[in-house]
Amino acid sequence: MTLYFVTTNPGKVREAREYLSGAVEQLDYDTPEIQDSDLGAIAAHKARAAYRHVGEPVFVDDAGLFVDAFDGFPGPYSSYVHETVGVERVWRLASEEDDRGASFRGVVAYCDGEEFAATPDPVDRDERRGQDLAADERSAATTDDQVRTDTSEDLPVKLFYGVVPGEIVAPRGSGGFGYDPIFEHGDRTFAEMSSEEKNAVSHRGRALAKFAEWHAER
């Protein structure tokens, strides 16, 4: 069975193929993106749109940098902040804080038009209970606790989360992209790691590993 990874980044496709058995093909489709404080909701919306477009099993990913001192900001708005504010300014703001803890968080969203059995992995059906729960609490909820639906038209989407903890530091390194130069994990920033080293510990890699394990048993 072919899985379509909705992305414009061939590097992400190569990384996904390292985790998933079977054919993984790139789907270059401009999915609509909603504004939401929850990464899972954003990714689920994109997965539904992609599935309706191609009619085949699809998965997408979404990610963000969550800075502890900023109550998780920029989070889902990371791309916008990166484009408008820039990495240097984010570092300068964080450098004024006593707590420079942060995390990269990512989610892989899968949709194949079928229902999913209740498991500890959350399922998004586009209608939630407990909207006031923190994102971490929602992502840890079971399927039955996570969502309830009153319509059969919603496409269920399976969500797999990955988190890598770190710290915001002065920019170092010439590799990577985005916030990699200011995100330190262990004793190096992501920008100081090779692609292989970064993929081995990244939030996307951790989410893909969970997805691959589940999908192998589907």
N, C-alpha and C positions, 0 to 999 in steps of 0.2 A: 504494500500500500504506500502510495506517495504522500508525503507530508509537505505542505507548502508553507514556507517561512516567509511571512510578509515583512520585507525589509529592503532597503536600498543599499545595504552594506554587505558586499560579498564576504567580508571577513567574518561577520556574524554567522553566515551560512556555513562556512568552513568549520567554525567552532561548534555549531549545532551538530554537524555530521560526526564530530568526534564522540558525541554522547549518544546519538540516536542510531539504532540499526535500521536498515531499509533506506529508501530513497528520500532525500530531503532536497526539495527544489526551491529556488528563490522565486518569490512572487513580488514583483515590483508594482505595487498597487497603492495609490494615494488614498489611504484610509482616512475618513473623517475623524477628528480628534476633539473630544469634549474637554471642557475645563472642569476639573474635579480635584478635591484634596486627597483622593484615594487612588493610588496607582492601579489597583485592581479594577476599579470601575472604568478607568481610561482604557486599559488594555482589553477588557471584556468588550467594550463598545467597538474597538477596532477589530477584534476577532470576529464579532458578529457580522460587521460590514464586509469583511474579507470573505467569510464563508458564503454570504449571500451573493457575492460577486463571482466566486469561482466554483461554488457547489462541491468542493472537496475539503477534506480535513485540513485545517489551517492552524498555525500558531503565530503569535506575535509576542513581542516583548516591550516592556516599558521600564524605565529606571529613573532614579533621581538621587541627588546628594542631600542627605538630611543632617543638618548641623544642630547639635544638641542645644547650644546657647541661643539659637534662633527658633526654638520650639519646632524643629524639623524643617524649617524653611531653608533652601528653596524647594526641596522635595519634588513634587510633580511639576513644578514650574522651573526646574533646573535649566532646561534648554533656553527658555526665554530670558532668564537671569544671566546665563552665560553670554547670550548674544547682546544683551542691552547693558549689563553692568560689567561683565568680564571677570576673569579669574583673579586678577590682581586686586580688584576692589573687594571681592569676597574674602580674600586672604586678609586684607587690611582691616575689614570689619571684624573678622574672627580673631585677629591678633589682639584686639582690645579686650577680649573676654578671658576670664580665668579658666573656663571650661572650653577646650577646643575639640572635644570629642565629636565625632561625626560617624556616619555610616553611609555606604552606598547600598541602596535597596533596589531590587529588581523583581519583576514578575513576568512569568511566561503564561500566556492565556491561550487555551486550546479549545477549538470548537469543531465538531464534526456533524452537527445536526442531531445528535443522539442525546438521550438522557444519561446522567451519571448516577451511580449508586452513592449512597451517603458514605463518606470517608472523612478522615481528618483534614484532607485538602479541601479548601473552600470552593464552592461553586457559585458563580454569579448568575442570577436569573433576572437581573435588572429591576428587582424590587426587593429592598432589604428591610429587615427589622433592625433596630438598634443603630440608626444612623449616627447617634452621638458617641458610639464606641470609638476608641482610638484605633488607628490603622492596624497596629500590631495585634490588638485584641480581635479585630475582625478577621485578620489573616489566620489567626490560630483557631477560630471557631470551627465547629464541625459543620457539615453541609446542612443538617437539620436546624442547627442554631443560626446559621449564617443567613439564610434566605427563605423567603416564602413567596409564592407567585399566585396570582389570581387569573392568569391568562395562559393559554396553551401556545400562544404565538411567540413567546419569548424563547430565544435559543439559549440553552444553558451553556455556560463557559467554565471550564475547569481552570483553576488558578494555582500556580506554583511559585512560591516566593523564595528569594535568596537574599541574604544580608551579609555584608562584610564590614566589620567594625574598623575604625581607624581614627585618625586625628588630622585636623587642619594645620598645615605647616606652611612656611615660606616656600615659594615655588622652587622645585628641584627636578631635574631630568628633562630630557628632550624627546622622549617617546610618548606614546599614547595620544590622548586627545581630551578635550573638555576640561574637567576638573582634575585630571590625573596628576598634574604637577603639584597640586596642593593637598592631595590626599595621601597620607602616609599609613601604610599597613605593615606592621612589624617595624623594621628599621629603614624601609625604603618607600618612596612614593610610587604610585602606579606608573608614573612617567619614567622611573628609573628601572622598571622591570621590562624584560622582554615580553613579547606577546604571549609566549607559551607560559611564562611565569605568572603573568597577570591573569590569563584565562584559568589557570589552575586554582586561583583563590577568589576569582571575581564573583560578584553577586549574580551575574548572568549565568556563569558556569554552575553555580550552586543551584539556581532555579532550573537550569537545563538538566542537571543530574537527577533532580527529583522528578521532573517531567519524563525523562527517559526511563527511569525505573518503573513509574506508573504505566507508561505507554507500552512497555514490553509485556505487561501482564493484561493489557486491555483486550 
